[in-house]
């Protein structure tokens, strides 16, 4: 069950470390300064609003493959000893033309074995998929990965958030123009999904369907396809051909487990108490 029951409130979470790739970094929930917020930041702000001295680190970097996450982020996160750790990875591997699923699953197993003993709550995810030809092409691999994650969670006492099974998150309107990353609304729903999976009372229905779609005309669809190809698909192909990644040279936005001082942002996220993030020493 993803929603909370009438049981007592779960114990306070005083620290949170998020690991992964662009999904956890927050693309494409764009902030005015050009940075990204995303579901992990939104969840951290909710937790911070309820616990004095709450600390948060986000080690995720866009474009990272599961081996890079395992080698660059897992040991760092395990050493932090946070109450809550989220690990979402492997989908970048799955979406590549060649993918060794045994290697991907093995690296996930090693990562979870390191993280689970060093945190109170470990959360894994069945990542969302945008409905369309890309999802259908890689569906078998994705479902293989998600089936392994289910078993992994059972073996190590982790929680799983099933975003893949949410029809609303598959709606193309939940995805940005690059067709790879969720919109701000999509990230808000993911934060709500994790919030509920941790045992908190629901604040919104993250499964709620969007209003019926009005299909754009043929010309508008072709213009959108051409824009997508020019701005996103061709650069992506170029990086694959040259062995580059969108995350090359980037460092995590929150590399240290540091205190949060959340600020109110009710206009953009009216259902959340506190959503914008800052360090305690921010002016």
C-alpha positions as a printed NumPy array, in Angstrom:
array([[  0.   ,   0.   ,   0.   ],
       [  1.339,   3.453,  -0.901],
       [ -1.015,   5.469,   1.288],
       [ -0.725,   5.769,   5.036],
       [ -3.302,   4.264,   7.395],
       [ -4.635,   5.512,  10.714],
       [ -1.614,   4.106,  12.539],
       [  0.529,   6.409,  14.713],
       [  2.808,   8.858,  12.954],
       [  6.146,   7.317,  11.906],
       [  9.291,   8.196,  13.896],
       [ 10.912,  11.471,  12.914],
       [ 13.555,  11.323,  10.204],
       [ 16.441,  13.609,  11.106],
       [ 18.653,  13.123,   8.032],
       [ 18.227,  12.151,   4.378],
       [ 20.699,  11.255,   1.612],
       [ 19.536,  10.89 ,  -2.014],
       [ 21.584,   8.926,  -4.569],
       [ 21.101,   8.582,  -8.302],
       [ 21.076,  10.354, -11.639],
       [ 19.093,  13.202, -13.246],
       [ 15.796,  11.896, -11.861],
       [ 16.994,  12.475,  -8.302],
       [ 18.99 ,  15.587,  -9.17 ],
       [ 15.644,  17.145, -10.083],
       [ 15.611,  17.633, -13.847],
       [ 13.422,  19.221, -15.225],
       [ 11.928,  21.021, -12.21 ],
       [ 13.661,  24.254, -13.13 ],
       [ 14.307,  27.021, -10.588],
       [ 14.572,  30.729, -11.487],
       [ 18.37 ,  30.642, -10.997],
       [ 18.743,  27.878, -13.587],
       [ 19.205,  25.08 , -11.07 ],
       [ 16.862,  22.185, -10.431],
       [ 14.684,  21.345,  -7.448],
       [ 12.966,  17.967,  -7.892],
       [ 11.236,  15.382,  -5.745],
       [ 14.13 ,  14.752,  -3.369],
       [ 14.43 ,  18.441,  -2.471],
       [ 10.666,  18.667,  -1.998],
       [ 10.647,  15.615,   0.255],
       [ 13.605,  16.947,   2.255],
       [ 11.78 ,  20.216,   2.834],
       [  8.699,  18.405,   4.158],
       [ 10.828,  16.372,   6.538],
       [ 12.793,  19.443,   7.629],
       [  9.568,  21.262,   8.465],
       [  8.8  ,  18.604,  11.076],
       [ 12.21 ,  17.978,  12.635],
       [ 14.61 ,  20.464,  14.219],
       [ 18.179,  20.108,  13.001],
       [ 17.219,  18.102,   9.918],
       [ 20.121,  17.466,   7.524],
       [ 20.069,  16.631,   3.824],
       [ 22.55 ,  15.61 ,   1.114],
       [ 21.821,  15.01 ,  -2.575],
       [ 24.661,  13.166,  -4.31 ],
       [ 22.808,  12.57 ,  -7.593],
       [ 24.339,  13.778, -10.854],
       [ 22.653,  13.668, -14.255],
       [ 23.749,  11.018, -16.737],
       [ 25.289,   8.663, -14.181],
       [ 25.215,   4.938, -14.905],
       [ 24.752,   2.418, -12.117],
       [ 28.486,   1.645, -11.947],
       [ 29.262,   5.329, -11.451],
       [ 26.586,   5.621,  -8.77 ],
       [ 27.989,   2.537,  -7.03 ],
       [ 31.58 ,   3.778,  -7.195],
       [ 31.086,   7.51 ,  -6.574],
       [ 28.046,   7.796,  -4.326],
       [ 27.313,   4.616,  -2.366],
       [ 30.315,   4.516,  -0.037],
       [ 29.99 ,   8.244,   0.641],
       [ 26.313,   7.843,   1.534],
       [ 26.887,   4.763,   3.688],
       [ 29.49 ,   6.648,   5.712],
       [ 27.013,   9.454,   6.431],
       [ 24.768,   7.12 ,   8.441],
       [ 21.577,   8.994,   7.563],
       [ 18.142,   7.933,   8.817],
       [ 16.769,   7.84 ,   5.263],
       [ 18.568,   6.894,   2.045],
       [ 16.988,   6.748,  -1.408],
       [ 18.703,   4.916,  -4.269],
       [ 17.377,   5.194,  -7.819],
       [ 19.667,   4.015, -10.596],
       [ 20.063,   1.676, -13.525],
       [ 17.571,   3.228, -15.914],
       [ 20.275,   5.107, -17.845],
       [ 21.91 ,   1.724, -18.436],
       [ 18.637,   0.105, -19.497],
       [ 17.936,   2.818, -22.074],
       [ 21.24 ,   2.274, -23.86 ],
       [ 21.312,   0.051, -26.989],
       [ 23.622,  -2.435, -25.256],
       [ 22.999,  -3.294, -21.631],
       [ 24.28 ,  -6.173, -19.508],
       [ 21.34 ,  -6.672, -17.153],
       [ 23.281,  -9.105, -14.967],
       [ 25.933,  -6.449, -14.361],
       [ 23.343,  -3.766, -13.626],
       [ 21.532,  -6.003, -11.143],
       [ 24.795,  -7.094,  -9.542],
       [ 25.866,  -3.497,  -8.95 ],
       [ 22.476,  -2.685,  -7.471],
       [ 22.791,  -5.694,  -5.15 ],
       [ 26.247,  -4.586,  -3.98 ],
       [ 25.031,  -1.032,  -3.424],
       [ 21.991,  -2.051,  -1.395],
       [ 24.098,  -4.451,   0.694],
       [ 26.328,  -1.516,   1.676],
       [ 23.535,   0.983,   2.291],
       [ 20.906,  -1.086,   4.119],
       [ 22.933,  -1.687,   7.321],
       [ 23.881,   1.986,   7.554],
       [ 20.47 ,   3.656,   7.503],
       [ 17.114,   3.284,   9.215],
       [ 15.064,   3.463,   6.013],
       [ 16.281,   2.522,   2.537],
       [ 13.915,   3.431,  -0.3  ],
       [ 14.184,   1.983,  -3.81 ],
       [ 11.941,   2.823,  -6.764],
       [ 10.313,   1.353,  -9.819],
       [ 10.947,   4.419, -11.984],
       [  8.144,   6.039, -13.99 ],
       [  7.966,   5.574, -17.75 ],
       [  6.55 ,   7.982, -20.311],
       [  3.971,   6.287, -22.52 ],
       [  5.198,   6.043, -26.092],
       [  7.548,   4.137, -28.426],
       [ 10.637,   4.466, -26.198],
       [  8.855,   2.809, -23.274],
       [  7.6  ,  -0.012, -25.469],
       [ 11.047,  -0.608, -26.933],
       [ 12.652,  -1.002, -23.508],
       [  9.693,  -2.297, -21.497],
       [ 11.075,  -5.837, -21.126],
       [ 14.377,  -4.554, -19.727],
       [ 12.648,  -2.135, -17.392],
       [ 10.344,  -4.8  , -16.018],
       [ 13.329,  -7.121, -15.551],
       [ 15.048,  -4.374, -13.544],
       [ 11.971,  -3.611, -11.477],
       [ 11.339,  -7.273, -10.706],
       [ 14.898,  -7.538,  -9.442],
       [ 14.422,  -4.401,  -7.312],
       [ 11.338,  -5.941,  -5.693],
       [ 13.325,  -9.003,  -4.684],
       [ 16.256,  -6.902,  -3.578],
       [ 14.034,  -4.865,  -1.282],
       [ 12.552,  -8.002,   0.239],
       [ 15.985,  -9.464,   0.937],
       [ 17.362,  -6.306,   2.55 ],
       [ 14.306,  -4.862,   4.251],
       [ 14.029,  -1.855,   1.939],
       [ 10.873,  -0.036,   0.85 ],
       [  9.824,   0.177,  -2.809],
       [  7.857,   3.048,  -4.325],
       [  6.048,   1.857,  -7.466],
       [  6.042,   4.862,  -9.79 ],
       [  6.048,   2.657, -12.892],
       [  2.582,   1.36 , -11.995],
       [  1.085,   4.864, -11.769],
       [ -0.886,   5.671, -14.936],
       [ -0.814,   9.412, -14.27 ],
       [  2.994,   9.499, -14.203],
       [  3.034,   7.806, -17.615],
       [  0.962,  10.621, -19.137],
       [  3.173,  12.547, -21.624],
       [  1.94 ,  15.8  , -20.071],
       [  3.87 ,  14.881, -16.908],
       [  7.107,  14.944, -18.893],
       [  9.262,  17.87 , -19.998],
       [ 10.059,  18.751, -23.604],
       [ 13.082,  16.43 , -23.575],
       [ 10.699,  13.471, -22.973],
       [ 13.178,  12.053, -20.457],
       [ 12.49 ,  14.024, -17.286],
       [  9.418,  14.837, -15.239],
       [  7.858,  18.266, -15.03 ],
       [  7.493,  20.129, -11.735],
       [  4.089,  18.479, -11.248],
       [  5.615,  15.058, -11.833],
       [  8.299,  15.69 ,  -9.222],
       [  5.697,  16.922,  -6.767],
       [  3.806,  13.661,  -7.171],
       [  6.938,  11.581,  -6.672],
       [  7.683,  13.445,  -3.436],
       [  4.14 ,  12.71 ,  -2.288],
       [  4.523,   9.03 ,  -3.22 ],
       [  7.686,   8.636,  -1.129],
       [  6.121,  10.64 ,   1.71 ],
       [  3.21 ,   8.226,   1.86 ],
       [  5.44 ,   5.142,   1.504],
       [  7.321,   6.274,   4.598],
       [  4.03 ,   6.079,   6.483],
       [  2.936,   9.724,   6.536],
       [ -0.655,  10.808,   6.068],
       [ -1.476,  11.667,   2.424],
       [ -1.522,  15.324,   1.513],
       [ -2.628,  14.789,  -2.088],
       [ -3.56 ,  11.901,  -4.378],
       [ -0.42 ,  11.32 ,  -6.421],
       [ -2.293,   8.779,  -8.572],
       [ -4.952,  11.316,  -9.607],
       [ -5.569,  11.292, -13.369],
       [ -5.041,  14.42 , -15.424],
       [ -8.011,  15.973, -17.244],
       [ -8.8  ,  14.462, -20.649],
       [ -6.138,  15.438, -23.156],
       [ -6.855,  17.542, -26.218],
       [ -4.694,  16.072, -28.985],
       [ -2.782,  18.768, -30.908],
       [ -3.2  ,  18.879, -34.654],
       [ -0.884,  17.09 , -37.058],
       [  1.163,  20.222, -37.801],
       [  1.657,  21.077, -34.125],
       [  2.818,  17.525, -33.4  ],
       [  5.346,  17.606, -36.233],
       [  6.722,  20.957, -35.053],
       [  7.078,  19.534, -31.538],
       [  8.848,  16.446, -32.918],
       [ 11.301,  18.576, -34.899],
       [ 12.003,  20.777, -31.873],
       [ 12.593,  17.703, -29.721],
       [ 14.94 ,  16.218, -32.317],
       [ 16.999,  19.403, -32.656],
       [ 17.198,  20.37 , -28.99 ],
       [ 17.378,  16.999, -27.272],
       [ 17.647,  13.885, -29.457],
       [ 20.57 ,  14.922, -31.674],
       [ 22.697,  16.19 , -28.742],
       [ 21.924,  12.946, -26.888],
       [ 23.04 ,  10.873, -29.896],
       [ 26.164,  13.021, -30.17 ],
       [ 27.095,  12.312, -26.557],
       [ 26.577,   8.581, -27.037],
       [ 28.779,   8.53 , -30.164],
       [ 31.585,  10.437, -28.445],
       [ 31.374,   8.685, -25.086],
       [ 30.386,  11.835, -23.229],
       [ 27.722,  12.327, -20.566],
       [ 25.546,  15.299, -19.633],
       [ 27.006,  14.985, -16.126],
       [ 30.679,  15.179, -17.117],
       [ 32.462,  17.677, -14.881],
       [ 29.438,  18.24 , -12.631],
       [ 29.468,  17.758,  -8.881],
       [ 26.475,  16.987,  -6.619],
       [ 24.4  ,  20.017,  -5.686],
       [ 24.4  ,  19.024,  -1.99 ],
       [ 27.527,  16.901,  -1.389],
       [ 27.479,  17.263,   2.399],
       [ 24.915,  16.16 ,   4.959],
       [ 24.063,  19.698,   6.029],
       [ 21.181,  21.457,   7.821],
       [ 18.239,  22.845,   5.882],
       [ 16.413,  26.094,   6.366],
       [ 13.351,  25.694,   4.116],
       [ 11.499,  28.741,   2.805],
       [  7.827,  28.944,   1.929],
       [  6.839,  28.679,  -1.752],
       [  3.061,  28.378,  -1.525],
       [  2.311,  29.923,  -4.921],
       [  4.089,  27.207,  -6.903],
       [  3.432,  24.263,  -4.565],
       [  0.288,  25.158,  -2.598],
       [ -0.116,  21.673,  -1.116],
       [  3.339,  21.597,   0.464],
       [  4.165,  23.414,   3.671],
       [  7.756,  24.26 ,   2.845],
       [  9.423,  23.607,  -0.465],
       [ 12.258,  25.903,  -1.43 ],
       [ 15.628,  24.938,   0.03 ],
       [ 18.526,  26.856,   1.485],
       [ 21.409,  26.286,   3.881],
       [ 21.136,  27.665,   7.395],
       [ 23.705,  30.335,   6.616],
       [ 21.912,  31.616,   3.514],
       [ 21.32 ,  35.399,   3.844]])
